[in-house]
Amino acid sequence: RIKDTVVVLQKAVKGLAVMTPELEVVGNLFLENKVPESFKKVSYPSLKPLSGYIVDFLKRLEFMGGWIDHGPAVCFWMSGFFFTQAFMTGVKQNMARKYKVPI
């Protein structure tokens, strides 16, 4: 959804798509270096300004992409997960199954 919004905003700025009120809000927030609420709804929590958020977002995509392309890493970037608790629950369940230990 984030990518789609950015692509449509770029087209709207060029005059190739309609500039809706929602896109105008996103564009104005970009100019103010703020993360739009529509991004926050589908993303991880962050207090960073837009520039820092984008850098962090791209690092997270690279981390997940590497995991997908090359399999699980030897160590994990814990704060890179959107929902760390779910990852930790999965790790505990996998270890319990592997060693036949009740949890």
C-alpha positions as a Markdown table, in Angstrom:
| # | Residue | x | y | z |
|---|---|---|---|---|
| 1 | Arg | 0.0 | 0.0 | 0.0 |
| 2 | Ile | 2.9 | 2.4 | 0.8 |
| 3 | Lys | 4.5 | 1.8 | -2.7 |
| 4 | Asp | 1.1 | 2.2 | -4.4 |
| 5 | Thr | 0.5 | 5.5 | -2.7 |
| 6 | Val | 3.9 | 6.8 | -3.6 |
| 7 | Val | 3.6 | 5.7 | -7.3 |
| 8 | Val | 0.1 | 7.3 | -7.6 |
| 9 | Leu | 1.4 | 10.5 | -5.8 |
| 10 | Gln | 4.2 | 10.8 | -8.3 |
| 11 | Lys | 1.8 | 10.4 | -11.2 |
| 12 | Ala | -0.6 | 13.0 | -9.7 |
| 13 | Val | 2.3 | 15.5 | -9.3 |
| 14 | Lys | 3.1 | 15.0 | -13.0 |
| 15 | Gly | -0.5 | 15.5 | -13.9 |
| 16 | Leu | -1.0 | 11.9 | -15.0 |
| 17 | Ala | -3.5 | 11.0 | -12.2 |
| 18 | Val | -6.1 | 12.8 | -10.2 |
| 19 | Met | -4.7 | 14.5 | -7.0 |
| 20 | Thr | -7.3 | 13.3 | -4.4 |
| 21 | Pro | -7.5 | 15.0 | -1.0 |
| 22 | Glu | -5.9 | 11.9 | 0.5 |
| 23 | Leu | -2.9 | 12.2 | -1.9 |
| 24 | Glu | -2.6 | 15.9 | -1.2 |
| 25 | Val | -2.4 | 15.2 | 2.5 |
| 26 | Val | 0.3 | 12.6 | 1.9 |
| 27 | Gly | 2.2 | 15.0 | -0.4 |
| 28 | Asn | 2.0 | 17.8 | 2.2 |
| 29 | Leu | 3.3 | 15.5 | 4.9 |
| 30 | Phe | 6.2 | 14.5 | 2.7 |
| 31 | Leu | 7.1 | 18.2 | 2.3 |
| 32 | Glu | 7.0 | 18.4 | 6.1 |
| 33 | Asn | 9.2 | 15.3 | 6.5 |
| 34 | Lys | 6.4 | 13.5 | 8.4 |
| 35 | Val | 5.2 | 9.9 | 8.1 |
| 36 | Pro | 1.5 | 9.8 | 6.8 |
| 37 | Glu | -1.1 | 8.1 | 9.0 |
| 38 | Ser | -2.0 | 5.8 | 6.1 |
| 39 | Phe | 1.6 | 4.5 | 6.2 |
| 40 | Lys | 1.6 | 4.1 | 10.0 |
| 41 | Lys | -1.6 | 2.0 | 9.8 |
| 42 | Val | 0.1 | -0.7 | 7.6 |
| 43 | Ser | 3.6 | -0.4 | 9.0 |
| 44 | Tyr | 5.7 | -0.7 | 12.2 |
| 45 | Pro | 5.5 | 1.9 | 14.9 |
| 46 | Ser | 8.1 | 4.6 | 14.5 |
| 47 | Leu | 8.7 | 8.1 | 16.0 |
| 48 | Lys | 11.3 | 9.0 | 13.3 |
| 49 | Pro | 10.7 | 11.7 | 10.7 |
| 50 | Leu | 9.9 | 10.6 | 7.2 |
| 51 | Ser | 13.6 | 10.5 | 6.0 |
| 52 | Gly | 14.7 | 8.3 | 8.9 |
| 53 | Tyr | 11.5 | 6.2 | 8.5 |
| 54 | Ile | 12.3 | 5.5 | 4.9 |
| 55 | Val | 15.9 | 4.5 | 5.6 |
| 56 | Asp | 14.7 | 2.2 | 8.3 |
| 57 | Phe | 11.9 | 0.8 | 6.1 |
| 58 | Leu | 14.4 | 0.0 | 3.3 |
| 59 | Lys | 16.7 | -1.8 | 5.8 |
| 60 | Arg | 13.8 | -3.9 | 7.0 |
| 61 | Leu | 12.8 | -4.8 | 3.4 |
| 62 | Glu | 16.5 | -5.8 | 2.8 |
| 63 | Phe | 16.5 | -7.9 | 5.9 |
| 64 | Met | 13.3 | -9.7 | 5.1 |
| 65 | Gly | 14.4 | -10.1 | 1.4 |
| 66 | Gly | 17.7 | -11.7 | 2.5 |
| 67 | Trp | 15.8 | -14.1 | 4.7 |
| 68 | Ile | 13.5 | -15.0 | 1.8 |
| 69 | Asp | 16.4 | -15.3 | -0.7 |
| 70 | His | 19.0 | -17.1 | 1.4 |
| 71 | Gly | 16.9 | -18.7 | 4.2 |
| 72 | Pro | 17.0 | -17.9 | 7.9 |
| 73 | Ala | 20.1 | -16.1 | 9.2 |
| 74 | Val | 22.3 | -17.3 | 12.0 |
| 75 | Cys | 21.3 | -14.2 | 14.0 |
| 76 | Phe | 18.3 | -12.0 | 13.7 |
| 77 | Trp | 17.7 | -8.2 | 13.8 |
| 78 | Met | 15.0 | -8.3 | 16.6 |
| 79 | Ser | 13.9 | -4.7 | 16.3 |
| 80 | Gly | 13.5 | -5.2 | 12.5 |
| 81 | Phe | 10.5 | -7.4 | 13.1 |
| 82 | Phe | 7.0 | -5.8 | 12.9 |
| 83 | Phe | 5.7 | -8.1 | 15.7 |
| 84 | Thr | 8.7 | -9.4 | 17.7 |
| 85 | Gln | 6.5 | -11.3 | 20.1 |
| 86 | Ala | 5.1 | -13.5 | 17.3 |
| 87 | Phe | 8.6 | -14.3 | 16.1 |
| 88 | Met | 9.7 | -15.3 | 19.7 |
| 89 | Thr | 6.7 | -17.5 | 20.2 |
| 90 | Gly | 7.5 | -19.3 | 16.9 |
| 91 | Val | 11.1 | -19.8 | 18.0 |
| 92 | Lys | 9.9 | -21.3 | 21.3 |
| 93 | Gln | 7.5 | -23.6 | 19.6 |
| 94 | Asn | 10.1 | -24.8 | 17.1 |
| 95 | Met | 12.6 | -25.5 | 19.9 |
| 96 | Ala | 9.9 | -27.3 | 22.0 |
| 97 | Arg | 9.0 | -29.5 | 19.0 |
| 98 | Lys | 12.6 | -30.2 | 18.2 |
| 99 | Tyr | 13.5 | -31.3 | 21.7 |
| 100 | Lys | 10.1 | -32.6 | 22.6 |
| 101 | Val | 9.7 | -30.3 | 25.6 |
| 102 | Pro | 6.3 | -29.1 | 26.7 |
| 103 | Ile | 5.8 | -25.3 | 26.9 |
